[in-house]
Structure formats: structure tokens, C-alpha cells
Amino acid sequence: MTSSLPTPRGRLTPNRDLSGLTWLRVGGPAEWLFQPADADDLAEFLGALDPSVPVFPIGVGSNLIVRDGGIAGVVIKLGRPFMDITVEGERVTAGAAALDARVARDAAAHGLDLTFLRTIPGSLGGALKMNAGCYGSYVADHFVNAQGVLRDGTNVTFTQGDIEFAYRQTNLPEGAVITSVTLRGDKGEAEALNARMEQQLAKRDATQPTKELTAGSTFRNPAGFSSTGRADDTHDLKAWKVIDDAGMRGATRGGAQMSEMHSNFLINKGGATAADLEGLGEDVRKRVSETQGIELQWEIMRVGKTARQ
């Protein structure tokens, strides 16, 4: 495959171990890891890349299990050139690699309320793809538009009518790479917004295993619908509750464990493989299905090949 790859201005690394690029610290290598120099470099590379070569964009790996056999094709990771944040009026435009927490802080400094992003792990591109949300607000509620590059190298602008937002998911095209996102924030006082974020952080740290190797919530809440403030958008049934009722709080497999602190958090206690983590998640899904007839849906993305493939 080496001879078929275009030569970019950015960094192209063969057989790049991905475990250090995910919060769970597991997973095999990317056949190729591409870190583009800028959006033009990304578009030119994708435009020249053989269409048969699979492409998978990753953010900071906060919501991801890379299987032990790694990922075939090209993994695209956006870096510093995609971290800029600008504020104009009520709009905040940030590169897809900008951390959610930083977007929230910068918005607050300009008197704009995007505080829901403060406790969401990861970067803004991933937050858009997953329609991330917290405290009753979702990316969908604030979305204005996004810039991206399609798999064939075409530059594209996604507007509100182009993306279908649902609970913890969107219908972005396969292989598309988001490069920047524009959100609209409600006006507020910077001091009050910062105080709210401090309270949110304190609540999170008191209830979630933030000092462990984890990827955030493992499963979607069973009652979750989409999200943009609909009257029927309720989350009365929580994933942690059905996991507890199935007796799976603290369950283990190899080095993986469902957290004792918050049973919807899958953690690497040390030495876990991707197979341990995914296998434990499937154990939980099976037990919940058997005991309560509820089919839990993964919130963490699982990608790549198992070690046996």
C-alpha cells in the first residue's frame, strides 16, 4: 500500500501504535497515521488517496476502543493547526481538534454560554459527531455550521439542514473529516458562567471515576431520544441503574472493570486489553438483556480488528 499513498505536507507514519492516543490506553496500530498540516493538506491527500483505502478520523480518543489488531488503512488525527478558537458576536468557531473544555472556557470569557461542554471529555469534532450533551444541552441545540472534507477530498460546509441529530449520534457521511465547528452561545455574565462550570466540575469529580483510565459513559441511557429540546426528550431510565439492577457494578474481565463509583463507566484497572474491555461491555449487555429485557446500546465507539483477525 506504500506506493499508492500520496505524499502530504503533514506527517504520515506507518504502523503507528494507537494505544497511547486513546484514554483507555489500549489497542493495536494504525496501518498509517496521517496528521495533516492544514485543511488544504487534508483535502489534497484525500483527493489523491485510492478510494479503496479506508479512512478513519479520530479525535483525542476519549470515547474510543481501538481493538487489539489495530485499524487498516489511514487513521487521520487533527493536531495543533485545527485548535484555533474565534468568537464573533454570539458565535464561537473552533477547530475540530479544540478541546470541549477549552471551547467552553473561551466562550465564557466572552460572555457566551456553552458551559455544557466544560465537563465533556474530548474535542469539538467528536462532540459534533456524537451530538455530545450534558445538563440538558446538546451540540444540536447550539449548532450553526461545520466545515469538513469528504472522503473524496471535496471541501464541504454542513449547515443545520444537512445533519440529522439524534441522541448521541449524527448522520455525518462515512469518511468525512470535520475541520471546524461554529456554535451559537446564549449571552451570560462571564463570572456566573465560570462559577457554574466550577460547580459542574465538582459534581462530576464527586460522582465519576475521573482519575481512572476510562472513556466516559459506556452505554447510552435507554430512554434517550434525540435532542433539541423536544418535550418528549426524556432520560428517565439511566444506564447505570439498569447495570446496577443486573448486578454488574464492579464486574471485571481481565484488567477491565465496571466502575464501583459509577457503574456505567468502563475502566482499565491496569493491563487490560481492548478485548477485555469490549468483552466486559458485552457481558453487561447480555446480563441486562437477560434480566430486564433491555438492549443497551454502546456509546463508546469500538473500531478496528481483533487480534485474531
N, C-alpha and C positions, 0 to 999 in steps of 0.2 A: 504494500500500500504506500510505502515511502515515495516511490516515483510519481504516484498520482496526486500527491498533495501539493497545493500551491505554496509559494514562498511568501509569507506575510512580513510586514514590518514589525509586528509584535513577536512574542515568544511562543515557539512551538516545541513542545517537549515530548519525546516518545516514552511510552511505558512509565508514566508518572503515577507514583503511588498516591492514592486519594484519601487514605485513612486520616492523614493529618489535616485534610481540608474539610472534614466533617466534625460536627460537635460530638458525635458518638465515638469518633476515633476508630472506626472500623472500615474495612472494605479493601478491595483489590485495586489494581492500577487502571488508569485510563490508557487505552491504546495510544492516544495522543491527547495532550492538554494544550489548548490554544488560549493565550492571553493577549487579546488584540491591543494594538497601540492606541486606537481610537475607533469611532464608529465607521469611518470610511474604510479602515483596515479590515474591520469585521465584514463589511458588505462586500469588499473586493475578494476576500478569502472565500466567503460562502458562495459568491457568484462563480468562482473558478473551481470550487470543490466538486468532485464527481458526485452527482445526485444520489448515487447508491450508497455513499458513505453516511452512516448515521451520525447525527449531531445531537448533543445533549448539553444544554446550558445549566450551570449550577451557580448558586449564589455563595453564601458563606457556609453552606452545608448544615444549617441549623434545623432543617426539617427533612433530613435525608438519611436513608440507609443505603450505602453502596455495597452490593453483595460481594462476597469474598473473591469471586472470579473476575471482578473488575467490569469495565464498560468498554465495549467495542466502539470503534470509530473515533470521533473527535468530541471531547468534552470542552466546552467553552466557559471560561471563567473571566468575568469582567473585573478589572482592578482599579487602580487609582484614577485613570482617565475618566472613569464613569462614576465618580463620587461627588462631583460638584453640586452645590445646592444654591438656588437663587430664589428670591422672594420678590414678587411684584404684585402690589395690591393685596388681594385675598388669595393669590395663587402661589403655591410653592412648587417649583420644578427641581427635581433631584435626579441625579444619575442613578441607574438601576443598582449600582453597587453601594450606594449610600446606605448606611445602617439605619434601620427604622428609628432607633432611639435618637440618632443624631438629627434626623428629619424632624422629629417631634420637638427636640430642644431648639433647633434653629427657628422653627415656626413660632414657638412660644416666645422667643426673643423678639420677634416681630409682631407680637400680639395676635397670633393666629392659633386656633385650637385644633391641633392634630394630636392631642395628648394620648389618644387611644393607641398610637404607635409606640409609645415610650417603653412599654413592657413586652412588646412583641419581638422575639429574637429574629435576627436575620436582616436581610437587605430589602430595599424597596421593590426591586424587580420580582423577587419571590413573594413579597406581600401582595403585589398585584395579581400574580398568577394564582395564588391561593385565596384571594379575596380575604386576606387576614383581617381579624377583628378582635375587639376586646371592649368590655364595658358598654356593650350595646351599639358600638360604632364599627363599621366595616370600611375597607378601602372603597367599595362600591358607593358608599354614601358621599364620598368626597372626590371621586374620580372626575377629572376633566378630559385628559387625553394622555396618550403614551406614544413615544417614538420607539421604533423597533426595526429589525431586519429579518425578513423572511428567509426560509431555508435556501431559496434560490439567489439570495443576495439583494433582493429588492428592498429599498427603504420604504417604510410604511408608517403612517400615523393612525393610531387606533383612537376613535372617539367613543363617546358613551353608547352610541348605537351599534358599534362594531363588536362589543364584547358582551356576552351574556354572563352575568354574575350570579352565582349560586352559593349555597353555604359551603365555604372552604374550597371553592373551585371556580374556574372560568373556562371559557372555550377558546383560549388563545390557540392559534394554529400550531400544529406539530412542527418542531424545529425552529419556531420563531424565537428570536432573542430580543427581549426588551432592553432598550438602552437608556431611556429616561422616562419619568412619570411626572405628570402635573396633577396636583391635588388642590382642592379649594378648602381653606380653613375658615371656620367661623371666627369672628373677632372676639377678643378677650383681653384681659389685663395680664401682662407678662408675669407679674408676681403671683397672681392667683393661679395661672396655668402651671407655673413651676411648682407651686405648693401642691396642686392636685397630682402632679407626676410623682412627687416625693411620697405622697400617701399611697399611690398605686404601687410604687416600688416596694414600700414597706409591707404592704398587704401581700404582694407576690412572694417576697422573700420569706414571709412567715408561713406561707401555705404551699410553696412549691420547692422541689429539691434543686435550687439554683446553683448549688455548689457541686453538684454531681455531673457526670457526663451524660447528658440527656438531649433529646431533640424536641422538647416541648410536649404538648399533648399528643398522645399516641393515636387515639381514635376520636372521630367526630362525635359530638353529642347526638344521640339517636333521634332527638326531636328537632334537630336543626334544619331549617329550611334555607332560603336564600337570604339574604339581605340588606334590603334597602328601606327598612323602617315599616314594612308591611305589618298590618295589625295581627296577622296570623304567624308572624315570625317569632316563635317562642322556642325556648330552650329549657323547658321544664324538666325533661329527663336528661340527667347528666351521665356521661360515660363512666366517670369514677364511681357513681352509685351502682350501676349495673355490674361493674367489675367487682366492687365490694360484695354485692349480693351473691355473686358467683364464687366468693371465697378466694379470689385471686390477688388480693392486696398482698404484696410481699412475695408473690410467686417467683420462682427462679428457674433458669435453664442455663447451665454453664456459668459464664460470667455475667449473664443478664438477669435483671430483676425488675418487677413492677414495684415502683417505689412504695415504701411504707408510709412516706409522708403524704404522697398524692398518688393514688393507685392508677391514674391514667397517664403516669409518666414512666416510660421505659428507660432504664438506666444501665449503663455499662459500669459494673462494680469493679471491673479490672480484669483484663484478659478476655473479655467477651469477643466472639466473632460475630460477623453480620448474621450468620446462620443462627447463632444463639438468640440474638435479639429478635429477628424476624420469626423464628420458631416459637419463642415465648409469646410474641404477639398473637400468633396463630393459635397457640394453646388457650389464650384468653378468649379469643373469638369463639373457639369451639365450646368452651365451658359456658360462656354467656348464652350461646345459641341453645345448648342442651338444657340449661336450667331455666332460661327465661324466654326463649323463642325470639330473641333479638339478635339481628345480624349487625354487629359493629363494623363500621367502615374505617379503614385506615386513614388517618390524617397525615402521618409520616409517609413520604414517598419512598418506595423501595425500587431500586434500579440496578441494572447490570446482570451478570451471570453468577450462578452459584459456583463454588469451587470445583464441582464435579463436571460441569459442562465444558 
